[in-house]
């Protein structure tokens, strides 16, 4: 695993606590750690949603989602989003 990957996975790109009803746009997020039971309202990223959408998906507290995310909004709950570090 490269040093860049290790740095990204340990939060070296910084993070932000995302409350519900706030949409992050034009973001470069590597991981999302849900701190409360949450519901995803809007997602855009590199995870294939062709068979099922993240919109309306309930996510348990403690779950971490990895992948490049560009836009995210929660209907309820909260999450820490970790930004990509170049």
Secondary structure, 3 states (H helix, E strand, C coil): CCHHHHHHHCCCCCEEEEECCCCECCCCEEEEEECCCEEEEEEEECCCCCCCCCCCCEECCCCEEEEEEEEEEEEECEEEEEECCC
